[in-house]
Amino acid sequence: MRSKSTTKLALAGLLLIASLTAAVPAMAQTGGTGSPGTVTTATAPSGTAQLQPGGTALAPANAPRPVRKAIAAANRIHTRPYIWGGGHRKFKSRGYDCSGAVSYVLHAAGILPSPMASGPLMSWGSPGIGQWITVYANKTHAWMTVAGLRFDTSSAGESLNQGSGPRWRVNMRAGTGYAARFYPGL
């Protein structure tokens, strides 16, 4: 038979779990975005970022700060239109092309000092797949994965048309024909 204090502790624990469970959907409604330069406090469970109904991503709870900043940056531009050359002269632009969008996100993460076109992104960082961020680039296109989600201006491999421009994409795509690059430590 349980003592009254053991029962009270068990009930308190259940109430805490219930309150935290109810708080997560409320935090997720923000889409994980904040004012420019801020890092979101709402997070997804550890491991992989979660795509939200509005098209933003929610960073995993265990993501390092640069990854959370990258996700917040991608969320800021995720509805911008595709503009050829957008994001090449300066990071802030009214629209982005593929490499401009990738450059914007990498800059926000603190790992790219100036915008790069697709071709030069083929030799950015180190070769291989990163733990959190991987850039895929060839001479004509660039896209990236951040915490397991694809950020791309191309809807290749998707049945749902989310429009052109930088978007978090539902489906992963093959890296065949692309140089996979990462920043050491990420």
C-alpha positions as CSV (number, residue, x, y, z in Angstrom):
1,M,0.0,0.0,0.0
2,R,1.3,3.5,-0.9
3,S,1.8,6.2,1.7
4,K,0.0,9.5,1.2
5,S,3.3,11.3,0.5
6,T,4.3,8.8,-2.3
7,T,0.8,9.2,-3.8
8,K,1.1,13.0,-3.7
9,L,4.6,12.9,-5.3
10,A,3.3,10.6,-8.1
11,L,0.3,12.9,-8.7
12,A,2.6,16.0,-8.7
13,G,4.8,14.3,-11.3
14,L,1.8,13.5,-13.5
15,L,0.6,17.1,-13.3
16,L,4.0,18.4,-14.3
17,I,4.2,16.1,-17.3
18,A,0.6,17.0,-18.3
19,S,1.4,20.8,-18.1
20,L,4.6,20.4,-20.2
21,T,2.7,18.3,-22.8
22,A,0.1,21.0,-23.1
23,A,2.7,23.8,-23.4
24,V,4.5,22.3,-26.4
25,P,1.7,22.8,-28.9
26,A,1.2,26.4,-27.7
27,M,4.9,27.1,-28.2
28,A,4.9,25.4,-31.6
29,Q,2.1,27.8,-32.8
30,T,4.7,30.5,-33.0
31,G,6.4,28.6,-35.8
32,G,9.7,29.0,-33.9
33,T,10.2,32.5,-35.3
34,G,11.1,35.6,-33.5
35,S,12.3,39.1,-34.4
36,P,15.4,39.1,-36.7
37,G,18.6,38.1,-34.8
38,T,16.8,36.2,-32.1
39,V,16.9,32.5,-31.4
40,T,13.7,30.7,-30.8
41,T,13.1,29.2,-27.4
42,A,10.5,26.7,-28.6
43,T,12.1,23.5,-29.6
44,A,11.2,20.1,-31.0
45,P,12.2,16.9,-29.3
46,S,15.9,15.9,-29.6
47,G,17.2,14.8,-33.0
48,T,15.5,16.2,-36.0
49,A,13.8,19.5,-36.7
50,Q,10.1,19.4,-37.2
51,L,8.2,21.0,-40.0
52,Q,5.3,23.1,-38.7
53,P,1.9,23.5,-40.5
54,G,2.8,27.1,-41.6
55,G,5.9,25.9,-43.3
56,T,8.5,26.9,-40.6
57,A,10.7,24.5,-38.8
58,L,11.1,23.9,-35.1
59,A,14.7,23.3,-34.0
60,P,15.4,20.1,-32.0
61,A,16.0,20.7,-28.2
62,N,19.5,19.4,-28.4
63,A,20.6,21.5,-31.4
64,P,23.7,23.7,-30.9
65,R,23.1,27.5,-31.0
66,P,24.4,27.9,-34.6
67,V,21.9,25.4,-35.8
68,R,19.0,27.1,-33.9
69,K,20.1,30.4,-35.5
70,A,20.3,28.8,-38.9
71,I,16.7,27.4,-38.5
72,A,15.5,30.8,-37.3
73,A,17.1,32.5,-40.3
74,A,15.6,30.0,-42.8
75,N,12.2,30.6,-41.1
76,R,12.5,34.3,-41.7
77,I,12.9,33.9,-45.5
78,H,10.8,30.7,-46.1
79,T,8.1,32.6,-48.0
80,R,10.3,34.9,-50.0
81,P,10.1,34.6,-53.8
82,Y,12.7,33.1,-56.0
83,I,14.8,35.9,-57.6
84,W,17.7,34.9,-59.7
85,G,20.8,36.4,-58.1
86,G,18.8,37.3,-54.9
87,G,21.0,37.3,-51.8
88,H,24.3,37.5,-53.8
89,R,25.2,41.2,-53.3
90,K,24.1,41.4,-49.7
91,F,22.5,38.9,-47.4
92,K,19.2,40.7,-46.9
93,S,17.1,40.7,-50.1
94,R,13.4,40.8,-51.1
95,G,13.9,37.4,-52.7
96,Y,16.5,34.7,-53.0
97,D,17.9,32.2,-55.4
98,C,19.3,28.8,-54.3
99,S,22.8,29.9,-53.2
100,G,21.6,33.2,-51.9
101,A,19.2,31.4,-49.5
102,V,21.9,28.9,-48.4
103,S,24.3,31.8,-47.9
104,Y,21.8,33.7,-45.8
105,V,21.2,30.7,-43.5
106,L,24.9,29.9,-43.2
107,H,25.7,33.5,-42.4
108,A,23.1,33.6,-39.6
109,A,24.7,30.5,-38.2
110,G,28.0,32.4,-38.0
111,I,29.8,30.2,-40.5
112,L,29.8,32.2,-43.7
113,P,31.2,35.7,-43.9
114,S,29.9,36.7,-47.3
115,P,27.4,35.4,-49.9
116,M,28.6,32.6,-52.3
117,A,27.3,31.3,-55.6
118,S,26.6,27.6,-56.1
119,G,29.9,26.8,-57.8
120,P,32.1,28.2,-55.0
121,L,29.9,26.5,-52.4
122,M,31.2,23.2,-53.9
123,S,34.5,23.9,-52.0
124,W,33.1,25.7,-48.9
125,G,33.8,24.1,-45.5
126,S,35.0,20.5,-45.5
127,P,33.9,17.6,-47.8
128,G,31.3,15.2,-46.4
129,I,28.1,15.1,-44.4
130,G,27.7,17.2,-41.3
131,Q,26.1,16.1,-38.1
132,W,23.7,19.1,-38.2
133,I,24.2,21.1,-41.4
134,T,25.1,19.8,-44.8
135,V,25.3,22.0,-48.0
136,Y,24.9,20.3,-51.4
137,A,26.2,22.2,-54.3
138,N,27.1,21.9,-57.9
139,K,27.8,24.5,-60.6
140,T,24.1,25.4,-61.1
141,H,22.3,24.6,-57.8
142,A,22.7,24.6,-54.1
143,W,20.5,23.3,-51.2
144,M,21.0,22.2,-47.7
145,T,19.8,20.1,-44.8
146,V,19.6,21.5,-41.3
147,A,18.8,19.2,-38.4
148,G,17.4,16.6,-40.8
149,L,15.2,18.9,-42.9
150,R,15.8,20.0,-46.4
151,F,15.9,23.7,-47.2
152,D,15.8,24.3,-51.0
153,T,14.4,26.6,-53.7
154,S,13.6,23.5,-55.8
155,S,10.6,21.4,-55.2
156,A,12.3,18.3,-56.8
157,G,10.9,15.1,-55.3
158,E,7.8,16.7,-53.9
159,S,4.2,16.1,-54.9
160,L,2.9,19.2,-53.1
161,N,3.7,22.5,-54.8
162,Q,4.8,24.9,-52.1
163,G,5.8,27.5,-54.6
164,S,9.2,28.7,-55.7
165,G,11.7,30.3,-53.5
166,P,13.4,29.1,-50.3
167,R,11.2,26.6,-48.5
168,W,11.6,23.8,-46.0
169,R,10.8,20.8,-48.1
170,V,8.9,17.7,-46.9
171,N,10.9,15.2,-48.9
172,M,14.7,14.6,-48.9
173,R,16.4,14.5,-52.2
174,A,19.4,12.5,-53.4
175,G,22.7,14.2,-53.2
176,T,23.9,12.5,-56.4
177,G,25.7,15.1,-58.7
178,Y,26.3,17.5,-55.8
179,A,29.4,18.1,-53.6
180,A,28.3,17.5,-50.0
181,R,30.0,20.0,-47.6
182,F,29.8,20.8,-43.9
183,Y,31.3,23.1,-41.4
184,P,33.6,21.2,-38.9
185,G,31.8,20.8,-35.6
186,L,28.3,21.1,-37.1
